[in-house]
Amino acid sequence: GDIVEGIYLDLPNDVYHALPALSSSKLKDFIKSPALYYRNYKSDVDRKRTQTQKNTFDAGTHGHTLILEPQGYYSKFFRDMVPSDMPEAMTTAVEVENKLVELGLAKSGSKAEKIDRLQDFITNKLPTLDPNDPKQTKLIEAVRGVKIFDVERKKYLDSIGKQEKGMWEGEEVITYGGKVPVDSIVWDDAHRVMKTTRDHEEADQYFQYGLPEVAIFARCPLTGLMLKVKFDWLRFDDVAVDMKTTQSVKPQKFLRQIEDLRYDIQQEFYKYV
């Protein structure tokens, strides 16, 4: 039940974060204010992340993975479909409702019920219509080329594989064929992060000649506390590399962000451990 001091490779993030040891994130909060540390790590106050925050963190997480551990990424994740991928498809309940009215069908019910009613007409009624009958020809023309985004997305997900429940980063997720769907904005942002880094000659060179996600646990001889760090990339020549997202690449603006987020504390803590 005790943490064993040492160097660990391939330690999942959720396992690393759950282990009871002092990290640089905890230390930085304590330096800002012991009350802040208590609130974040000791109290029972639970502040849920907003979807925007989740997307931001996930884009960083996926970008990290694509740069640091790209092998196997595409066997674990796939890009989810979004309405912008099919601009010709109907996405709103109002659009579906208008089409039902045009076909002389009932427009009542929830969005899902309206979609089912329209899809049933396209699938089962349409093949029985007579193109030589003027009235039926009008109905045929009304649904020619009609696509419903929710239906097309379900077809796409089903093509990936069977829907099941799985775990990722300690959270329960829905998987298809064992793969986790990734929000398109997160997916695209993460791939831009990877491309920007790999296209930059100097940045790309840092992520060579070493290992990703190197976790180190050690007991502080001064305080007796168990400490933990996890290097994004640790080179064999003892150069440590850390991936950071930033609001600006202008040196002075980035310097202010370094000071605000106390990366200097993180650096010294990592060196100490």
PEFEN-V538305 format. One record per residue. N is the residue number from 0. RES is the residue in one letter. PHI is phi in degrees with one decimal (none if undefined). OMEGA is omega in degrees with one decimal (* if undefined). BURIAL is # if it has 16 or more other C-alpha atoms within 10 Angstrom, else .. Layout:
N&RES&PHI&OMEGA&BURIAL + N&RES&PHI&OMEGA&BURIAL
This chain:
0&G&none&-179.9&. + 1&D&-99.2&175.9&. + 2&I&-72.4&177.8&. + 3&V&-97.0&179.6&. + 4&E&-59.1&177.7&. + 5&G&153.8&-179.0&. + 6&I&-108.6&-175.4&. + 7&Y&-124.3&176.6&. + 8&L&-111.7&175.9&. + 9&D&58.9&177.5&. + 10&L&-86.8&-178.2&. + 11&P&-56.9&-176.8&. + 12&N&-58.9&-177.2&. + 13&D&-66.0&177.0&. + 14&V&-69.6&-180.0&. + 15&Y&-58.0&-176.5&. + 16&H&-67.3&-177.6&. + 17&A&-80.0&-176.3&. + 18&L&-71.4&-174.4&. + 19&P&-77.7&177.2&. + 20&A&-144.8&-178.8&# + 21&L&-75.6&177.7&# + 22&S&-110.8&179.2&# + 23&S&-66.5&178.6&# + 24&S&-63.3&178.3&. + 25&K&-65.5&-178.9&. + 26&L&-63.5&-179.7&# + 27&K&-64.8&177.1&# + 28&D&-65.7&180.0&# + 29&F&-64.8&179.7&. + 30&I&-66.6&176.9&. + 31&K&-63.7&-178.5&. + 32&S&-174.1&175.2&. + 33&P&-56.4&178.9&. + 34&A&-66.4&177.2&. + 35&L&-64.8&177.4&# + 36&Y&-59.2&-179.2&# + 37&Y&-61.3&-178.2&. + 38&R&-61.6&-174.0&. + 39&N&-78.0&-170.4&# + 40&Y&-123.2&-175.9&. + 41&K&-117.4&-176.2&. + 42&S&-82.3&178.8&. + 43&D&-97.4&177.1&. + 44&V&-71.1&-177.8&. + 45&D&-117.6&179.0&. + 46&R&-105.1&-178.0&. + 47&K&-72.4&176.1&. + 48&R&-72.8&173.8&. + 49&T&-75.0&179.8&. + 50&Q&-62.5&178.1&. + 51&T&-62.1&178.1&. + 52&Q&-63.9&178.5&. + 53&K&-60.5&-179.9&. + 54&N&-62.3&179.7&# + 55&T&-64.5&-179.5&# + 56&F&-65.6&-177.8&. + 57&D&-67.5&177.4&# + 58&A&-62.7&176.5&# + 59&G&-65.6&-180.0&# + 60&T&-64.2&-179.7&. + 61&H&-68.6&176.4&# + 62&G&-62.3&176.0&# + 63&H&-56.5&-176.5&# + 64&T&-62.4&-179.0&# + 65&L&-63.8&-179.6&# + 66&I&-84.7&-171.9&# + 67&L&-86.1&-175.8&# + 68&E&-137.8&-175.3&. + 69&P&-68.6&-178.6&. + 70&Q&-64.0&179.0&. + 71&G&86.0&-176.6&. + 72&Y&-59.2&-174.0&. + 73&Y&-77.2&173.3&. + 74&S&-89.1&-179.3&. + 75&K&-109.2&-173.3&. + 76&F&-132.1&171.5&# + 77&F&-146.5&-178.1&# + 78&R&-78.1&178.4&# + 79&D&-73.9&178.9&# + 80&M&-87.5&178.1&# + 81&V&-130.1&-177.4&. + 82&P&-53.1&-179.0&. + 83&S&-66.0&176.2&. + 84&D&-72.6&-179.4&. + 85&M&-134.2&-176.3&. + 86&P&-61.5&-179.0&. + 87&E&-82.6&-176.4&. + 88&A&-85.0&176.4&# + 89&M&-77.0&-176.7&# + 90&T&-120.7&-175.0&# + 91&T&-103.3&177.8&. + 92&A&-65.2&-179.7&# + 93&V&-64.7&178.5&. + 94&E&-61.7&179.5&. + 95&V&-66.0&-179.7&# + 96&E&-60.9&179.5&# + 97&N&-61.7&179.4&. + 98&K&-68.7&177.4&# + 99&L&-62.7&178.5&# + 100&V&-61.9&179.3&. + 101&E&-60.6&-179.1&. + 102&L&-89.6&-179.7&# + 103&G&77.4&-179.6&. + 104&L&-102.9&178.9&. + 105&A&-63.1&-178.6&. + 106&K&-109.1&-177.4&# + 107&S&-77.6&175.3&. + 108&G&101.4&179.1&. + 109&S&-74.8&178.4&. + 110&K&-59.3&-179.5&. + 111&A&-62.9&179.5&. + 112&E&-67.2&178.0&. + 113&K&-65.3&178.5&# + 114&I&-62.7&179.7&# + 115&D&-61.5&-178.6&. + 116&R&-67.0&179.2&# + 117&L&-68.1&-179.6&# + 118&Q&-65.8&177.7&# + 119&D&-63.6&178.0&. + 120&F&-63.5&-177.9&# + 121&I&-65.2&-175.3&# + 122&T&-78.6&-171.3&. + 123&N&-104.9&-176.2&. + 124&K&-82.2&-175.3&. + 125&L&-55.1&-178.5&# + 126&P&-63.2&-177.2&. + 127&T&-92.0&-177.2&. + 128&L&-73.5&-178.8&. + 129&D&-97.0&-179.3&. + 130&P&-65.6&179.2&. + 131&N&-90.1&177.4&. + 132&D&-91.0&-176.8&. + 133&P&-53.4&-179.4&. + 134&K&-66.0&-179.1&. + 135&Q&-73.1&175.9&. + 136&T&-61.3&178.6&. + 137&K&-62.4&178.3&. + 138&L&-67.9&179.0&# + 139&I&-60.8&-179.7&# + 140&E&-65.0&-176.7&. + 141&A&-66.6&-177.7&. + 142&V&-112.3&179.4&# + 143&R&-63.3&177.9&. + 144&G&74.9&-179.4&. + 145&V&-68.7&175.9&. + 146&K&-130.6&178.5&# + 147&I&-112.4&-173.8&# + 148&F&-56.7&-177.7&# + 149&D&-59.2&179.9&# + 150&V&-70.4&-178.9&# + 151&E&-65.5&178.9&. + 152&R&-66.5&178.7&# + 153&K&-62.7&177.0&. + 154&K&-60.3&-179.2&. + 155&Y&-63.4&-179.8&. + 156&L&-63.7&178.9&# + 157&D&-63.6&179.7&. + 158&S&-70.5&178.0&. + 159&I&-73.9&179.5&# + 160&G&154.4&-177.2&. + 161&K&-65.7&178.2&. + 162&Q&-77.4&178.7&. + 163&E&-144.4&174.1&. + 164&K&-100.4&178.7&. + 165&G&-144.2&179.8&. + 166&M&-124.7&173.3&. + 167&W&-146.2&-178.8&. + 168&E&53.4&176.5&. + 169&G&79.2&-179.9&. + 170&E&-114.5&177.9&. + 171&E&-74.4&-178.9&. + 172&V&-133.1&174.1&. + 173&I&-91.6&178.5&. + 174&T&-116.7&175.8&# + 175&Y&-129.3&-175.6&# + 176&G&61.0&-179.4&. + 177&G&82.2&-179.5&# + 178&K&-106.7&-179.6&# + 179&V&-93.6&175.6&# + 180&P&-71.9&-179.0&# + 181&V&-113.2&176.1&# + 182&D&-48.7&-173.5&# + 183&S&-60.8&179.0&# + 184&I&-65.3&177.2&. + 185&V&-61.0&-179.4&# + 186&W&-58.5&-177.1&# + 187&D&-66.7&178.2&# + 188&D&-62.7&-178.7&# + 189&A&-63.0&179.8&# + 190&H&-71.4&174.1&# + 191&R&-68.6&176.1&. + 192&V&-58.2&-179.8&# + 193&M&-62.3&-177.0&# + 194&K&-64.2&179.9&. + 195&T&-60.0&-178.6&. + 196&T&-69.1&-176.2&# + 197&R&-71.5&178.7&. + 198&D&-78.7&-179.2&. + 199&H&-89.0&-171.6&. + 200&E&-57.1&-177.0&. + 201&E&-71.3&-179.0&. + 202&A&-61.1&-179.2&. + 203&D&-62.3&-178.3&. + 204&Q&-67.3&179.0&. + 205&Y&-63.0&-177.0&# + 206&F&-90.6&176.2&# + 207&Q&-131.8&169.8&. + 208&Y&54.4&179.4&. + 209&G&-175.0&-177.6&# + 210&L&-131.8&178.7&# + 211&P&-88.4&169.6&# + 212&E&50.5&179.8&# + 213&V&-91.9&-179.9&# + 214&A&-96.9&179.6&# + 215&I&-130.2&177.4&# + 216&F&-119.0&179.5&# + 217&A&-151.2&177.8&# + 218&R&-96.2&-178.9&# + 219&C&-69.3&-179.5&. + 220&P&-69.9&-178.5&. + 221&L&-85.5&-173.6&. + 222&T&-109.9&-175.8&. + 223&G&80.6&-179.8&. + 224&L&-75.6&172.5&. + 225&M&-81.9&-177.7&# + 226&L&-114.5&177.9&# + 227&K&-143.3&173.8&# + 228&V&-139.9&176.2&# + 229&K&-139.7&-179.4&# + 230&F&-74.7&173.4&# + 231&D&-59.4&-180.0&# + 232&W&-150.2&178.4&# + 233&L&-120.4&-177.6&# + 234&R&-77.6&-179.8&# + 235&F&-71.5&175.8&. + 236&D&-97.3&175.6&. + 237&D&69.9&171.8&. + 238&V&-91.2&179.1&. + 239&A&-98.8&-178.0&# + 240&V&-120.5&-178.4&# + 241&D&-126.4&177.2&. + 242&M&-82.4&178.1&. + 243&K&-131.0&168.4&. + 244&T&-92.0&-175.9&. + 245&T&-143.3&179.3&. + 246&Q&-76.6&-179.3&. + 247&S&-156.0&176.0&. + 248&V&-94.0&175.6&. + 249&K&-68.9&-173.2&. + 250&P&-49.7&-176.0&. + 251&Q&-67.6&178.5&. + 252&K&-70.9&178.7&. + 253&F&-66.8&178.2&. + 254&L&-59.9&178.6&. + 255&R&-65.7&178.7&. + 256&Q&-69.1&175.5&. + 257&I&-57.4&-179.4&. + 258&E&-68.8&-179.2&. + 259&D&-64.1&-176.0&. + 260&L&-93.6&175.4&. + 261&R&54.1&175.0&# + 262&Y&-65.9&177.5&# + 263&D&-65.5&176.2&. + 264&I&-64.2&179.9&# + 265&Q&-60.0&-178.4&# + 266&Q&-60.3&-177.6&. + 267&E&-66.9&179.1&. + 268&F&-65.2&178.9&# + 269&Y&-62.4&179.7&# + 270&K&-64.5&-178.5&. + 271&Y&-65.7&-179.0&. + 272&V&-66.0&*&.
